[in-house]
Amino acid sequence: MAPILAYWDVRGIVTPIRLLLAYADVRYEYKEYEFQGNRAEWFEVDKIELGETLDFPNLPYYIDGRVQLTQSKTILAYLGRKHNLNAANEAEELRISLIIEQVSDLRLFISRVANPPVSATNRQEIHEKLRKEYLDSIPSRLGLIAKFLGSHNWMAGDHLTYADFLVYDVLDFHRLLFNPKHFNGFPTLVAYMERIEGLKGVNKFLDTMDKMPTHGPGVAFFGNSKDFKPKED
């Protein structure tokens, strides 16, 4: 029986998992839940039923026989081990752990920019303020990642690991939601992203990803990836 991966019908945080599965040529069932429409299918039906087998029922979830997981980074790490995309030694393991935590922080910052408090009456004003603050920090944030990559092809060192799919996704969100010109000063990061995009199976998946909304409605960044027009930041 094919594994099942489930998430909302937006790009969100599931893309690194799907990139890895595409690269590993894994055939799986992808179940989408409506973010804007019938959310009851998840919250009132499947979440309750899966609570019998999932330790922490949430989205995304991944079911592969007896392995039944939630938490996106846990799923990604499991798949990395299963498909020989994990660390080869302790030094690589430490690099993987470090870069995953670093880019996870960046994703959190982006989420805060995109999702000002719903109760705030001046959400757009808050968004613009947070956006400006984050924009000012982008060169230093990208610079740290470029320095960490150094002359390596991949974040762990000389071979591809599951961490690279997460790093790519976070960098791509920066390129998409802000202005791509911020990468002009970091040719090693541009080349790194191009290496990911050139991996077998990944290119085809990226074409389908362009049709997916990045976030659910109600956030400052909303729309299909291919429809975004970067601001002149």
C-alpha positions as CSV (number, residue, x, y, z in Angstrom):
1,M,0.0,0.0,0.0
2,A,1.3,3.4,-1.0
3,P,2.3,5.9,1.8
4,I,-0.1,8.7,2.5
5,L,0.9,12.3,2.9
6,A,-1.7,14.8,3.9
7,Y,-1.8,18.6,4.3
8,W,-3.9,21.7,3.5
9,D,-4.4,22.7,-0.1
10,V,-1.7,25.4,0.2
11,R,2.1,25.3,-0.1
12,G,2.7,26.0,3.6
13,I,5.3,23.8,5.3
14,V,4.8,20.5,3.4
15,T,6.9,21.3,0.4
16,P,10.3,20.1,1.6
17,I,8.7,16.7,2.2
18,R,7.2,16.6,-1.3
19,L,10.5,17.7,-2.8
20,L,12.3,14.8,-1.1
21,L,9.6,12.3,-2.2
22,A,9.8,13.6,-5.8
23,Y,13.6,13.3,-5.8
24,A,13.4,9.7,-4.3
25,D,10.7,8.8,-6.9
26,V,8.3,7.7,-4.2
27,R,4.8,6.9,-5.3
28,Y,2.4,8.1,-2.6
29,E,-1.1,9.3,-2.1
30,Y,-1.4,13.0,-1.4
31,K,-4.5,14.0,0.5
32,E,-5.5,17.6,0.5
33,Y,-7.8,19.2,3.0
34,E,-9.6,22.5,2.2
35,F,-8.1,25.4,4.0
36,Q,-10.9,27.8,3.2
37,G,-13.8,25.5,2.5
38,N,-14.8,22.3,4.3
39,R,-12.3,22.4,7.2
40,A,-14.6,20.2,9.1
41,E,-13.3,17.2,7.2
42,W,-10.1,17.5,9.1
43,F,-11.1,19.1,12.4
44,E,-14.3,17.2,13.0
45,V,-13.7,13.9,11.3
46,D,-10.2,12.8,10.3
47,K,-8.3,14.5,13.2
48,I,-10.5,12.7,15.6
49,E,-10.3,9.3,13.9
50,L,-6.5,9.5,13.4
51,G,-6.1,10.5,17.1
52,E,-6.4,6.8,17.7
53,T,-3.1,6.1,15.8
54,L,-1.2,9.4,15.6
55,D,0.5,10.5,18.8
56,F,0.0,14.1,18.0
57,P,-2.7,14.4,15.3
58,N,-1.9,17.4,13.1
59,L,-1.1,18.4,9.5
60,P,1.0,17.3,7.7
61,Y,0.8,13.7,8.6
62,Y,2.6,10.8,6.9
63,I,1.5,7.2,7.1
64,D,3.8,4.5,5.8
65,G,2.6,1.1,7.1
66,R,3.3,1.0,10.8
67,V,5.2,4.3,10.7
68,Q,2.6,7.1,11.3
69,L,4.1,10.5,11.9
70,T,3.2,14.2,12.3
71,Q,5.5,17.2,12.6
72,S,7.0,18.2,9.3
73,K,10.7,18.1,10.3
74,T,10.2,14.7,11.9
75,I,8.7,13.4,8.7
76,L,11.5,14.9,6.6
77,A,14.2,13.4,8.9
78,Y,12.5,9.9,8.7
79,L,12.4,10.1,4.9
80,G,16.0,11.2,4.8
81,R,17.1,8.1,6.8
82,K,14.9,5.8,4.7
83,H,16.1,7.1,1.4
84,N,19.8,7.5,2.3
85,L,19.6,11.3,2.4
86,N,20.9,11.7,5.9
87,A,24.3,12.5,7.6
88,A,27.3,10.2,6.9
89,N,29.1,11.2,10.1
90,E,28.7,13.2,13.2
91,A,30.1,16.4,11.6
92,E,27.4,16.3,8.9
93,E,24.8,15.5,11.5
94,L,25.7,18.6,13.4
95,R,25.6,20.7,10.3
96,I,22.2,19.4,9.4
97,S,20.8,20.1,12.8
98,L,22.2,23.6,12.9
99,I,21.0,24.7,9.5
100,I,17.6,23.2,10.0
101,E,17.2,25.2,13.2
102,Q,18.5,28.3,11.5
103,V,16.1,28.3,8.5
104,S,13.2,27.2,10.8
105,D,13.7,30.5,12.7
106,L,13.6,32.3,9.3
107,R,10.3,30.6,8.4
108,L,8.9,31.7,11.8
109,F,9.9,35.3,11.1
110,I,8.2,35.2,7.7
111,S,5.1,33.8,9.3
112,R,5.0,36.7,11.7
113,V,5.3,39.2,8.8
114,A,2.5,37.4,6.9
115,N,0.2,36.9,9.9
116,P,-0.3,40.0,12.0
117,P,-2.7,39.4,15.0
118,V,-6.2,38.8,13.7
119,S,-7.6,40.9,16.4
120,A,-5.6,44.0,15.4
121,T,-7.6,46.7,13.6
122,N,-4.4,47.9,11.8
123,R,-3.2,44.6,10.4
124,Q,-2.0,46.0,7.2
125,E,0.0,48.7,9.0
126,I,1.5,46.1,11.3
127,H,2.4,43.9,8.3
128,E,4.2,46.8,6.5
129,K,6.1,47.7,9.6
130,L,7.2,44.1,10.2
131,R,8.0,43.6,6.5
132,K,10.2,46.7,6.4
133,E,12.1,45.5,9.5
134,Y,12.6,42.0,8.0
135,L,13.7,43.4,4.7
136,D,16.4,45.4,6.4
137,S,17.7,42.1,7.9
138,I,17.6,40.0,4.8
139,P,21.2,40.7,3.6
140,S,22.7,39.7,6.9
141,R,20.5,36.6,7.2
142,L,21.3,35.4,3.7
143,G,24.9,36.2,4.3
144,L,25.1,33.9,7.3
145,I,23.6,31.0,5.2
146,A,26.0,31.7,2.3
147,K,28.9,31.7,4.8
148,F,27.7,28.4,6.3
149,L,27.5,26.9,2.8
150,G,30.9,28.1,1.9
151,S,32.5,26.2,-1.0
152,H,30.3,23.1,-0.4
153,N,27.7,22.0,-2.8
154,W,25.2,21.0,-0.1
155,M,24.5,22.2,3.4
156,A,25.9,19.1,5.1
157,G,29.0,19.1,3.0
158,D,29.6,17.2,-0.2
159,H,26.4,15.2,-0.6
160,L,22.7,16.0,-0.7
161,T,20.7,15.4,2.5
162,Y,17.1,15.9,3.6
163,A,18.1,19.3,5.1
164,D,18.7,20.8,1.6
165,F,15.0,20.5,0.7
166,L,14.0,22.5,3.8
167,V,16.7,25.1,3.2
168,Y,15.6,25.4,-0.5
169,D,12.0,25.9,0.5
170,V,12.8,28.7,3.0
171,L,15.1,30.4,0.5
172,D,12.5,30.2,-2.2
173,F,9.9,31.8,0.1
174,H,12.4,34.7,0.4
175,R,12.8,34.9,-3.3
176,L,9.1,34.7,-3.9
177,L,7.6,36.9,-1.2
178,F,10.3,39.5,-1.2
179,N,12.3,40.8,-4.1
180,P,14.6,38.2,-5.8
181,K,17.2,41.0,-6.2
182,H,18.2,40.3,-2.5
183,F,20.0,37.2,-3.8
184,N,22.2,39.2,-6.3
185,G,25.0,39.5,-3.8
186,F,25.0,35.8,-3.0
187,P,25.9,33.9,-6.1
188,T,26.7,30.7,-4.1
189,L,23.1,30.6,-2.8
190,V,21.7,31.2,-6.3
191,A,23.9,28.3,-7.6
192,Y,22.8,26.2,-4.7
193,M,19.1,26.7,-5.5
194,E,19.7,26.0,-9.1
195,R,21.3,22.7,-8.1
196,I,18.2,21.7,-6.2
197,E,16.0,22.7,-9.1
198,G,18.0,20.6,-11.4
199,L,17.7,17.4,-9.4
200,K,15.9,14.5,-11.0
201,G,12.1,14.6,-10.2
202,V,12.3,18.0,-8.5
203,N,11.9,20.1,-11.7
204,K,8.7,18.4,-12.6
205,F,7.3,18.9,-9.1
206,L,8.2,22.5,-9.0
207,D,6.1,23.1,-12.1
208,T,3.1,21.9,-10.2
209,M,4.0,23.8,-7.1
210,D,3.7,27.1,-9.0
211,K,-0.1,26.6,-9.1
212,M,-0.4,26.2,-5.3
213,P,-1.3,29.1,-3.0
214,T,1.6,29.9,-0.7
215,H,-0.6,30.5,2.4
216,G,-4.3,30.4,3.3
217,P,-6.5,33.4,2.7
218,G,-6.5,36.1,5.4
219,V,-2.7,36.6,5.4
220,A,-0.7,39.4,3.9
221,F,1.0,37.0,1.5
222,F,-1.7,35.1,-0.4
223,G,-2.0,33.9,-4.0
224,N,-0.5,31.3,-6.3
225,S,3.3,31.3,-6.5
226,K,3.3,32.1,-10.2
227,D,1.1,35.1,-9.6
228,F,3.3,37.0,-7.2
229,K,4.9,40.2,-8.4
230,P,7.7,41.2,-6.0
231,K,7.6,44.7,-4.6
232,E,10.4,47.1,-5.4
233,D,12.0,46.6,-1.9
